[in-house]
Structure formats: C-alpha cells, structure tokens
Amino acid sequence: MQVKEIMTRSVEVIEPDRPLTEAAQLMREFNIGPLPVSEEGRLVGMLTDRDIAVRSTAQGEDPARERVRDVMTPEVIYCFEDQSVAQAARMMREYKVRRLVVLDRDKRLVGIVSLGDLAVEAHDDELVGNTLEGVSEPAEPLR
C-alpha cells in the first residue's frame, strides 16, 4: 500500500510572515495541530500548536507580534506519495514524529499522513503498534 492511498489530501498551509495568532486561529478552525509553512509554493517549515506553546507563549512572547518563522521548525521531515506505508511508518519511528508531510516527486505538497491515518487505513495492527511504540519513546527534555 502506498502513502497516497491513506494520506489526507486537503492540507492547510500558512506563510512564514503571518502572525502566530493567525496560525492558532487556523488550527482552531480546522481542528489541527500542525501547519506546513509555505513560501512561494515551496515548503519551508512546519509549525505545530506545541511550537506556539513552548517556543512563544512559555517564553512570554506576544503571539500577535511574533511571526510563524520565529517559532517554526525549518527542517521538515517528509515522505513521497508513492512510498510504501511501511516506509512512512519507519520514518515516523526513526524521527519520533506522528505526522509526515507528503510530497510528490516534484517536491510539491500533496498531503499529510498521520499515525491516525495508519491506524484507520493501513489495516496492519503490528505496523501501527510498532510505529506508536517507536514515536512514543521519550525524547530528551529541552533545556
């Protein structure tokens, strides 16, 4: 089974110069935690609700003044739509992420695949269990 068979195709994005409040409003409106950051059609980062909480709010910053680029993660972990679901699951375990941005071979954003997509669509309990275990192992605390 390929990633394109289980991914979510409609993905909201945000530009890096938008205020964090706008990003948070999009997250609330669409009930999502991650927002890919796109500039001139190219993926330049990923912003999560946790990024806003930990890198901005917890630091006492003003989310109306701070921009997405100030707290986003510039390194985006992605897979290709024609890769196998098993390969995507392996990447999730390796990088300890619950979601992967999905690109086509021209590196255009075409979707997002989550651990939930694996659980619901892959029909492989062992794959899902191993992936959940791998991404759930504790990471080193931030200092």
N, C-alpha and C positions, 0 to 999 in steps of 0.2 A: 504494500500500500504506500502511495506517495503522499507527501505533506499536503499537496494541493487538494487531496480528497477529503481532508479533515480540517483544514485551516479555516479561520474566519476571514472572509474576503473584505468586508467593509471595515476599514481602519481609519479612525480619526487621526489627524496629524496636527501639529502646531509648529509655527515658525519660531526660531530661536530668539527673536527680539520682542516677542509678546510677553506681557506681564504674567507673573505666576498666578495672579488671581484669575486671569482668563483661562489658564490651563486647568486650575482647580474647578472652575465652573464647567468646563467641557467634561472633566472627569465625573462631576456630579450628574450632569445632564445625560451622559451616555452610560453611567454606572460602570466606569472602567478605572483601572489603576495605572496602566501605562499609556503614554502618548509618545509615539515616534516623533522626532523633531526633524522637520524637512525644510531645506532652504533651496529655492530654485529647483525643486524637483528631486533633489539629492538628499538622502538620509544622512543627517549629521550628528544625531544623538538620540538618546532615549530619556524621557522624563517619567518618573513614577510618583505616585502620591507619597511614597516614602521619602523620595528625594526632597520634595517640598517640606515635609515634616522635619526631616533630620538635618538637611543642609540649609534650610532657610528659617523656618519657624523656631526650631530648637536653638538657633543661633541668635534669635531676637531680631531677625531681619524683617523688613516690611515687604510683604508679598505683592503689594501694589507697585512698589518701586523696583523690586528685583525682576530680572528677566529670566526667561526659560534657560538661556545659555549659561546663566550664573550657577545653576544647580543641576543641570542635566548631566548625564553620563555620556561623554563623547564617543566612547568605544561601544559600538553596537554589535551584539552577538546575533548572528543571523544564520538562516539556512536558506536553501533554494527550494522552490516549489516542487521540483522534480526529484528531490532527495527522498529516500525512504523514511517512513515514520520512525523506524528503528534508529536511523542515523540522527534524526532530530532528537529523539529521546536520549541518545548517547551524549549529544551536545548539552542538553539540559542538565544531565548528571554531572558532566565534566565541569561546566561553568556555574553549576548550582543556581540555575535560573528556572523560573516557572513558565516563562514565555520566550518565544523566539520570533523575531521579525522574519517574515518570509519575502524573499526577493525572487524575481525572475532572473534569467541568465544575463539580462542587460542591466542587472542590479537596480531595477525599479521595484518599489514596494508594491506587493500584490496581496499581502495578508499578514496575519499573525497566528501562530499556533501556540496553544497553552497546554499546560498539564491537564486542565479540564477537558480540552478537545481530545487528548489522548485517552482519557478515562471514558469518555462518552462514545467516541467514534472508532477507536482502534480495535476494540474487542479483543484485547490481549492483556489479561489480568497480570501476568508475570511482568510484561514490559512496563505497564503502568505502575505496579508495585515497586519494581526496581528503580524506576525513574523518581517516584515520590521519595523513596528512601534516600537516593543519592542527592536530591536537591534539598532535602530536609536536614542533612548533617550540618551541625553548627559551623558557622564561619567565625573567623577571628573577629573580636569586637573592634569597633572604630576607636581610635584614640584621639 
